[in-house]
Amino acid sequence: MTEDALTLTSATLTLIERAHNSLLIGYAAESATARHRAAQVAALRGAAAVVAARDVHGRQSRLGPVSLWDLLARLTPELAEWARH
């Protein structure tokens, strides 16, 4: 397995599924507030899944408390710009 390969554990797959479900909830929501809230939750769950897949050895856990978005930018430089928003 290469260093760039993702390890999709059951926890990672669960986060992806939960992100997808949040998007479905947002799609079905009637109010803009509910849609926005669901999209925010989906983004957090999706980012958590990417971090979980990329940081399989827990390298970032030694840093102490770090925001999910900072971890995402460190582990996936190609998403760094997106993580800043």
C-alpha positions as CSV (number, residue, x, y, z in Angstrom):
1,M,0.0,0.0,0.0
2,T,1.4,3.4,-0.9
3,E,1.6,6.3,1.6
4,D,-1.2,8.1,-0.3
5,A,-3.6,5.2,-0.1
6,L,-6.6,5.5,2.1
7,T,-7.5,3.0,4.7
8,L,-11.3,2.9,4.9
9,T,-12.1,1.4,8.3
10,S,-15.6,0.7,9.4
11,A,-15.5,4.0,11.4
12,T,-14.5,5.9,8.3
13,L,-17.2,4.3,6.3
14,T,-19.7,5.1,9.0
15,L,-18.7,8.8,8.9
16,I,-19.1,8.9,5.1
17,E,-22.6,7.3,5.4
18,R,-23.6,9.8,8.1
19,A,-22.3,12.7,6.0
20,H,-24.4,11.4,3.1
21,N,-27.5,11.0,5.4
22,S,-27.0,14.6,6.5
23,L,-27.0,15.8,2.9
24,L,-30.3,13.9,2.3
25,I,-31.8,15.5,5.4
26,G,-30.7,18.9,4.1
27,Y,-32.1,18.2,0.6
28,A,-35.5,17.3,2.1
29,A,-35.6,20.2,4.6
30,E,-38.1,22.9,4.0
31,S,-36.3,25.8,5.6
32,A,-33.1,27.4,4.6
33,T,-31.9,27.2,8.2
34,A,-32.4,23.5,8.3
35,R,-30.7,23.0,4.9
36,H,-27.7,25.1,6.1
37,R,-27.5,23.2,9.4
38,A,-27.6,19.8,7.6
39,A,-24.9,21.0,5.1
40,Q,-22.7,22.1,8.0
41,V,-23.0,18.7,9.7
42,A,-22.4,16.9,6.4
43,A,-19.2,18.9,5.9
44,L,-17.9,18.2,9.4
45,R,-18.6,14.5,9.0
46,G,-17.1,14.3,5.5
47,A,-14.0,16.1,6.8
48,A,-13.8,13.8,9.8
49,A,-13.9,10.8,7.4
50,V,-11.0,12.2,5.3
51,V,-8.9,12.9,8.4
52,A,-9.7,9.4,9.8
53,A,-8.7,7.8,6.5
54,R,-5.5,9.8,6.1
55,D,-4.3,9.7,9.7
56,V,-4.4,6.0,10.3
57,H,-1.4,6.0,12.6
58,G,-2.6,8.9,14.8
59,R,0.3,11.1,13.9
60,Q,-1.7,14.3,14.5
61,S,-3.0,13.2,17.9
62,R,0.3,14.1,19.5
63,L,-0.2,17.8,18.7
64,G,-2.9,18.3,21.3
65,P,-6.2,19.9,20.5
66,V,-6.4,21.0,16.9
67,S,-9.4,22.0,14.9
68,L,-10.8,19.5,12.4
69,W,-10.2,22.0,9.6
70,D,-6.6,22.5,10.5
71,L,-6.1,18.7,10.5
72,L,-7.8,18.4,7.2
73,A,-5.5,21.0,5.7
74,R,-2.4,19.3,7.1
75,L,-3.3,15.8,6.0
76,T,-4.7,16.7,2.6
77,P,-2.9,19.8,1.2
78,E,-5.1,19.6,-1.9
79,L,-8.1,20.5,0.3
80,A,-6.3,23.2,2.3
81,E,-8.1,26.1,0.5
82,W,-11.5,24.4,1.0
83,A,-10.7,23.8,4.7
84,R,-10.1,27.5,5.3
85,H,-13.8,28.3,4.5
